[in-house]
Amino acid sequence: MQTHIVPVGFDYDRLIAPLIRDQREVDRVVLLKGAVGSQANVEYSKRLTMKLEQDFQNLLGAETERVLVEDVYDYDAAFEQAFDLIGSELDGGNEVWVNVSAMPRTVSFAFAAAAHSIIVERDDDREEVHTYYTAPEKYLETELAEELRNQVDVLSEIINSNKTVDNSRIKERLDSAEELLAEFDERGTTIGAKKIGNSHIVEIPVASFRNVKPFEEVILFKLGEEGEFKSVSELAKALAKELGEEYTDSFRSKVIYTVDRLGQNGKGYIKQERHGKSHRTRLSQLGSLWVRAHSKDKQQQSTLGPTEQG
């Protein structure tokens, strides 16, 4: 079962639209709500929470639960709450998705950090915890500000001019303001969910880089160059050729052992999918990030000469 933890701020679309558009599985939703700013802000967030609760149930058939964040600016308390909540969902056998798109940054950062910490402690649950962000298609605040500027111009002209101002201009400004306010009341401070690549969700890896040994580096960089190998044997053959070594059972076993150490149950840098008797082997998202982050190191090493493999 998939549980989505959604901190509710002043957004609607990007908390639910990406899940609908990408046809994501959503079984259970935990809506985090807390007091932010003025009483008007609190009431507005409360209305959005109620609307999200109804739409998650009606549009996605998800079970929903509201959880109160007592102080949205207390990072330590939010972290503790997130750690307990995510851990409890995992203990219940659920896969957990944490949306960090909305609410004050203290809450979003606390929940992202808690997810990170849980993965470090619970290595077996590495594939069961995800944090993600959705970018809006449009920020409504900029349009509201532009409308205010237009209204200021009209009002200034009325005040500073002895001439009668065309009523159609006033009516135009009134209609525009009412339309923007209605959109704001319905959808919050942002509109839509922007598609980035093939998805409306940008997943953020939640595990830290770990020390990588020289031979592990060779494998990661090779996968970074080639993308995917149909089997570990093909990867081993390519590595033997690149390193000028003989392809033997011993070398193949060394590659298999190292790939396993870098895999889902190890450091999490490699993903494997079973196809018949073989395992397609490629970098995980975290592995891709490691390769990108260390590509300069590889270039420097190549100018200094080969390093010891092991």
HELIX and SHEET records of a PDB file:
HELIX    1   1 ASP A   13  ARG A   21  1                                   9    
HELIX    2   2 GLN A   39  LEU A   60  1                                  22    
HELIX    3   3 TYR A   75  ASP A   91  1                                  17    
HELIX    4   4 ARG A  105  GLU A  121  1                                  17    
HELIX    5   5 ASP A  123  GLU A  128  5                                   6    
HELIX    6   6 LEU A  140  ASN A  160  1                                  21    
HELIX    7   7 ASN A  167  ARG A  187  1                                  21    
HELIX    8   8 PRO A  214  GLU A  226  1                                  13    
HELIX    9   9 VAL A  232  LEU A  243  1                                  12    
HELIX   10  10 ASP A  249  LEU A  262  1                                  14    
HELIX   11  11 GLN A  285  LEU A  304  1                                  20    
SHEET    1   A 6 GLU A  63  LEU A  68  0                                        
SHEET    2   A 6 ARG A  28  LYS A  33  1                                        
SHEET    3   A 6 GLN A   2  PRO A   7  1                                        
SHEET    4   A 6 GLU A  95  ASN A  99  1                                        
SHEET    5   A 6 VAL A 129  TYR A 133  1                                        
SHEET    6   A 6 VAL A 202  ILE A 204 -1                                        
SHEET    1   B 2 LYS A 138  TYR A 139  0                                        
SHEET    2   B 2 THR A 190  ILE A 191 -1                                        
SHEET    1   C 3 GLU A 228  PHE A 229  0                                        
SHEET    2   C 3 SER A 278  LEU A 283 -1                                        
SHEET    3   C 3 ILE A 270  HIS A 275 -1                                        
END                                                                             
